[in-house]
Amino acid sequence: MEFTETLGYFGALIVGLVLGLIGGGGSILTVPILVYLLGFSPIVATGYSLFIVGNTALIGTLRNLKKNKIDFKTAIVFAIPSIITVFTVRSLVIPNLPEVFFSVGDFQLTNSLFIMLLFAIIMLLAGWSMIRSKTINTENSIKEFENTHYFAIGTQAIGIGALAGLVGAGGGFLIVPALVLLVKLPIKKAISTSLFIIAIQSLLGFLGDVKTLNIDWQFLITFTAISIIGIFIGLALSKKISAKRLKKGFGYFTIFMAIYIMFKELF
């Protein structure tokens, strides 16, 4: 086994760890690991990412069910429009993307470059929104779901679903900020709810790739199994880390990864 391949499988453990700690961000690591360490194309990597992150989030969700940490009303309103959008994008849009969008001199905006740059831009925006928000909600300051506009939540879910479908992300790095900033859930409840949404959204979204990708099931199941081990570690560690640190750390982490991807792709 080559050194980069070994790092790739170690990265699978970190993917689960990140999902357990912050309820998202697993795909922030998954896609770069699959592309830069394991040599998959961005389109294949984004499809694989949905399967890996979806199954890992599912295990975390089953664990959270026992502790009643999931806001199911919010999750349903988010999940339904988001799932439909992700599946549509993965099954209809991704297979029909042009190989090259446009060329300027020696520069070509290929579909692979477009996906990775879009991925990085989304990460920058999500990270910044978490860092600049000063309100840290506690369990005693939950805004009632009934007071939140369904239309606003549904619209945001469609947008997240479209972006998640394009970049192969579960959308946790977008869902968590949305739940905290829009629905006013406390950060740790937002994390648990996010895992539930990610699990359903990612796995159903992956079905849109089954007919279009030549899937290496042995690799995919192995990588996912290692990631699942990581989520148990992350969920255990999350009990010892404050909501404020989780939120700020999440923001800085996504920005760092976004800058790295942009630098890697452009320079």
N, C-alpha and C positions, 0 to 999 in steps of 0.2 A: 504493500500500500504506500503510495507516494505521500510526502509530507503535507502537501496541500489538501489531499483527500482526507488525511487524518484530521487536519484542522477543520475541514468541512463537517466531519461527523462530531467533532467537539463543539462546533458552532450549533449543531442541532440541540445539544444540551442547553446552550445559552438561550436559544430560541424559546424553549419551554420555560426557562428561568425568568426571562423577561415577561412572557405572557402571565406567569403566576404573580409576578410583582406588580405589574401595572395594567393588567387586563387588556393589553394590546401591545403593538410594537413587535410582535413576533415576526411578522412579515417584513418589517424594516430590516431585520437581520436575515431572514430566510432568502429573500430574493438576491441580495448581494452575495451571500454564501454560495448559492446555487450558480450564480453567474460567474463570480470572480475566482472562487476556489474550486468549484466542481465542473466548470466549463459548459454549463447549459446555456442555451440562448435565452434572452429575456422573455420571449413568449412562452417557452416551455417552463422556465423558472416561475413565471407568474401563475401558471396553471398548477404546478406542483405545490407552490406556496399555499394555495387555497386548501389543498388536501391536508398538508402538514399542519397548518395553523388551525384548520377546522377541527381535525381530530384531537389535537392537543387541547384546544379550547373546550371541546366536548368533555374530556376527562375532568378538566377544572370545573366545568359547570355541574357535573354530577356530584362532585365533592361539595360545591357551594349549595346545592339543593338541600342537603341535610341541615345546613345552618341558616336557611331562610334569608339569604343575603341578596336574592335577586328581585328586582322590581319588575314583575311580569307585565303589568299594564304598559309601562314604558317600553319594555322589550318588544311587545307585540306590535305596537304602533310603529316602532323603528324597523322591526324585522320584515314585516310583510312587503312594504314598498321597496325596501332595500334588496330583499331576496329576488323579487321579480326583475329588478334592474340589473343586478349582478348576473343572473342567468342569461338575460337577453344580451348583455354586452359580451359575455364569454362565448355564447353560442352563435351570435350573429355578427357582431362588430369585429372582434379580434381576428377571426379567420379571413375577413375581407379587407383588412388594413393593407394599403399599398406597401410594397417593399421600400420604396423611396418616396417621401412626401414632396421634397423639392431639393434642388441643387443650386448652390451659389459658388462659382469657381470650383475649388477642390473640396468644398464642404458639401456633404450630403446629410439631410435629415432622414435617416432610415427609421423604419418602425421600431427597431430595437433601441435606437438612441432616443426616440420620442418617448417610449415607455419609461426608460430609466430617468430621463430629465423630468418628466411629469411626476414620477415617483418622488424625486428629490424635492420638487417644488411643493408638493402636498405635505411632505415631512416638515419643510421649513415653516409653512403656515401653521400647521398643527402645533409644532414645538413652541413657536412664538406666542400663540394664543394661550398656552398653558403657563408660560413663564410670566407674561404680563398681567394675568388675572390675579388680583390680590385677595379675592374672597375664598377662604377655605371653609367649606361647609362641614358641619358636624351632624351627628345623628339627630340632634334636637332642632336642626334648622332646615329640615327638608321642606321644600315647597311642594304643596299638594299637587298631584298629577292633574287633577281636574282643573286647576287654575292655569295650566299650561296649554297653549294653543295647539290643537291636534294638527292643524294645517302646517304650522311652522315646523313641527317635529317631522311630519310626513315628508315635507318638501326637502328638509335637510337629509332625511334618510335616503331619498331618491338620489340626491347629489352624491352622498357618500357611497351608495351602491354603484353608481356609474364610475366613480373614481376607483373604488375597490375592484371593480371588474376589469378596468383598464390596466391597473398596476398589479393585480393578483394579490391584493392585500385583504386581510380580513376586515380592515377598516378600524381596528381598535384604536389606532393612534389618532383617528378622527372621531370615533364614537365616544370615547372617554371625555374629551373636551366638550363635545356636544351635550352629553348627559350632565356634566358638571356646570357648564355655563348656561345652557338653555333650560334644562329640566331642574337644575339646582339640587341634584343628588349629591350626597357626601361622596368624596372621592373613592372610598373603599366599596361603597354600594354600587357606584358607577362602574368600578372595575369588575365586580361580579356580574352585573347586568350586561356589561360589554362582552364578557366571555360567552354568555348565553347567545347573544345576538351573533357574534362571530362564528360560533360553532354551526348554527343553522345556515347562516348566510354563505359561509365559505364552502361547506359540503355540498349544498345545492348548487352553488355557483360552479363548483368543480364538475358537476354533471354535464355542464355545457362544453367541457373540454374533452370528455371521454371519447367522443367520436372523431375529434380532430387531432388529438395528440397520440403519438406512439409512446405509451407509458411504460416505464421500467418499474413494474410493481415491486420487485424485490428491493430495489434501492429505496423506493418511496416508503415502503412499510418499515424498513430498517431505520431510516432517517426519522420517521414519525415516532417510532417506539422510543428512540433516544430522547426526542423532544418531550415526550410524555413524562419521562423520568425527570426532566428538567422542571416541568411545571409543578410537580410535587415539592421540589426544593424551593421554587419561587413562592408557592402558596404558604409554605412554612415560614419563610423569611419575611413575608409581607406583614405578619403579625407583630414583628419587632421594629417596623419602620413607620414613622409618622406620616400622616396624610400630606403634610406640607412638603416633606422631603420627597415623597413619591411623586407629587405633582411637579415640583421644580426639576427633579432628576429626570423625569419623563421628557420634559420640554428641552432640556439641554442635550439629552441623548439623541433625540430626533434631529435637532439642528446639526449636531456633529456629524451624524450619518449622512444627512442631506448634502452638506458641504463636501464630504468625502466622495460621494457618488458623482456630484457635479464635476469635481476636479478629475476624477478617474475617467469619466466619459468624454470630457472636453479637452483635457490636456494630456 
